[in-house]
Amino acid sequence: MTHCNHRHAPYILAHLALIVALAATLAASGHASRDDSHVKWVHGNRGTANKPLGPPVARPIVIWHGMGDAAHSEGMSHVASRLTAALPKGTLVHSIQVGRDDNDDRKRSYLDNLSQQIAQVCQQLQSIPAPAGFHAIGFSQGGLFLRAIAQKCPQVHMKRLITWASPHQGIADVPPTWCKGQPLWCGIARTALRRGAYVKGVQTRVVQAGYVKTPTNLEAYRSGNLFLPDINNENNVVPEYAKQIMALEKLVLIKHADDSVLSPPESAERFAYLCTSPLHG
């Protein structure tokens, strides 16, 4: 039965001990054969990304970074390394990358067609040798996107999901703190969102537009937002979405107590509401 629990961290390294402790609970049984000729793996650090790792002894762990980060950044590589050290020897740790390299990956965390990105990752994860399924950890928007994968891409067989300060109920505002580390790409995204988040051209080009939810204009949100109302079953109810969430062995939602990025911070834990309504229709 799905477990709806709560908590997030823009400060990944400061909370790594908790991540690893949670991830240790993910190390369920599940052996797999492997053919990784077309898949980039993260195992310990970036330098070992494409080296043979031997037969896995547990379900793989998939991680997805947040806004302004990259699959093989220093922080995400450290997360992967710590997970590798904490989990059974040979466990695969795959860091989702949608860009050509870290620079492109970081850019596409702001400027991209979100629906196409979800479809791309769905295809990517089908290449993971995980006949018994895999477990997933998502940071910030990466957690929301992994939930979308669980709901819309059942063929990848996600088993357990931890999301860390993820905007499951969207964001009501785009705070200036977003752009401290990435003033160019983030600045472009923030300006576009402020001027017209629900304009189709913005919805299909700015990633964060997919989870903007203005509480003062919910009608415009439901009619103009192409992503969040869909996966939250706020327009046309898709029973399969609820079925896939309830099929997860574990669902842990983490809210960061001092979140200065997510607006409102409570969005990270509101999925408990979706466990009864409106997700179940």
N, C-alpha and C positions, 0 to 999 in steps of 0.2 A: 504494500500500500504506500502511496506517496506520502512523504513526510514534509510538511511545510514548516520550515524553520527560518530563522532570520539573522542578517548582518552585512560591509564593503571596505575597500581600501584603495584610494589613490596612492597611498604610501605602501606599495607592495612589500618592500624589503622589511619595513618595520613590523609587519604582521605575518611574516613568512612562517614563523613557528606555528601559528594557528592554521595556516594553509596546509602545511605538511601534516599536522595532526589530523585535520579533516581528511586529507588525501589518504592517510594510512587506512582510514575506514573504507576506502574505495578498492583496496587491493583484494578483490574477490577472486575466486578461481576462474580459469578460462584460458585454455591454451590455444595457440593459433599457429598455422604455418605462415611463412612470409615470403613475399616477393616485393622488395622495396626499390626496384630499379627506377621507378618514376615518382617516388615520394621522398621528400626531404624530412628526415627525422631529427629531433633534438634529443640528445641523450647525454646529459651532464653539462656540456658546453658546446658552443657553436663549432669548435674545431673538430668535434666528433660527429657532426650532423649526418654525414653520408657513409659512415663506416658500418660494417656489419655488426650487429649487436648480439647475435646468437638467438636461440629460440626463446620467445617470451614465456614467462612463467605466470603472468597475471594479465588481467585485462589491461589494454593500453590506457594511458591517461592523455586526454586531449585538453590543451589549454588555449584560450583565446584572449589576447591582450585588449586593453581598453583604448579609448580615444587618445590620439597623439603618441601612441606607443608602436612598437614593431615586434614581429615574431621573434627576432633574434637580438633584441636590444640587450643591454647589460642587465637590466632588471629582469626581463623575461628569461634570459639565459640562466640567471641565478636561480630563479624559480624552478626551471627545468632541472638544474643541477641538484638542488635540494630535494626535489621530488624523487629523482633517480636514486639519491643516497638513502632516502627514507623507505622506499618501496622495495619489494623483492627483486633480487638481482635479475637483470634481463628485461624488466618491465619497460615497455616503450613509452616515451613521453613525446607527444607530437604537438608542436606549436603551430597553430594555424597561421598561414601567410597567404595574403591575397595579392600582394604586390610583387613586382619582379625582384626587388631587393628590399632592405630595411627602409630606405628612403622612400621608395614608392609605396611600401606597405603603410608607413606612417601617413603619407599624403592621402592614401585611400581610406584611412580611418576617418577622414573628414569629407573628402570629395569623391563620391562614387555613387553608382546606382545600387541602393541597398538590396533591392529584390534580386538583382543579378548577382550581387556579392553572396547572398545566402545560397542561391542556386550553385554558384561556383564552389562554395565550401561543402555543400552537400555532395557534389561530385568528388571533391578532394578526399573527404572522409570515407567514401566508398572504397578508396584505394588502400585504406589501412587494413592490415591483416588481423582482423578481429572477429572471427566467426562467432565468438561468444559475446560480442558487444564490447563497448568501451565506456569509461567514465570520463566526465568532463568538468573542467573548472573554468569559469569565465569571469574576467575582471571588468567592472564597469559595463560599458555597452557590449563588450564581448559576452557577458553573461546573458544579456537579453537576446543576443543573436544566437547563442547556443540553445536557448529555450525555443526560439523559432525553428532551429534545426530539429530539435526533439519533436516538435509538433508537425512540421511540414516535410520532414525527410526521414520517415520511420525506417527506411531501408538501411540506415546506418546503425541501427540497434544501440542507441545510447541507453545505458543502464542507470547511471546515477549522475546527478548534476548539482554542482555547487556554484552559486552566483554570488559575486562579491560587489556590493553596492551597485547593483544593476537597475536601470530605470524601467522596471516592469510596468509601472503605471505612467511612464512618460516623464517629461520635464515641462514645467510651466514657464521657465524662463531660461535664458542663456547668460549666465553670470560672466562678468569680465575675467574672473579667475581662470576660466577655461583656457585662455590664450596666453598665459604666462610663458609657457615653454615653446609654443608654436604660433608666433604672432602672424605669420603670413597665411598659411592654410586655414588655421583656426579663425583668423580675422575675416577671411573671405566667407567662411561658413557662417560665422556669427552675424555678419552683415546681411547675408542672404536670408537667414532665418528671421531676423528682426524685421526685414522689409516685406516678407511674404512667405512664411513657412509652408503654407498649403498651396502655393502656386505649383502647378505640375512641373515646371522646369526646375524648381527648387527641390521638390520631392524626389525627382529622378536624378539629381546631381549632388545633393548634400546629404550625407549619411544621417546626421542628427535630425534632419527634418522628419525622418521616419518615426521619431518618438517624441516630437513636440506635441504637447497636449495642453491647449489653453483652456483653463477652467471657466473663463468668462465667455467662451464661444465654442461650446461643445458641438454645436451643429456644424460649424465650419471644420472642426477637427474630424468628425465622423465622415464628412463628405469629401474632405480634401486630403487627409492623411492616408497614404497608400499602404502603410505597414502596420502600425500599432493597433488600430481598430480591428484589423484583420486577425492578428494573432491573439488578441484579447476578446475575440468574438463579440465586438460591440456593434457590428452591423449585421451581416449575415452569419448566423451561427453555423459553425462547422463542427459537428459532433466529434469528428476524428481528432481535432486538436485536444479536446478534453480527454479523450481516450488515451492518447499518447502520453499526456502528462501523468495521468493516473497509472499508466503502465511502468513509469519509472520506479526503480526499487527505492531510491532516496531522492529527495529534492530539498536542498538546504539553501535558504536565502539569507544572506548576511547583510546587515545594515551597519554602516560605519557611524559611530557615535558623533564624530566631529567632521562630517562630510562637508567640504567647502566647494565641491564640484557639482554634485547631484542636487538638483533643485526641482521639487523638494526632496530632502533625504529619505523621507518616508516611502518614496516610490520603490526603494530597494526591497521593502518588506510587504508591499501591498498585494503580492501574489497570493497571500493567504486568503484574501478576499476572492481572488479568482478561482480558488479551489472549490468554491461553492457557487459563485455567481460573479460575472455573467459567463465564465468560461464553459460551464456545463449547460448553458442554454436553458 
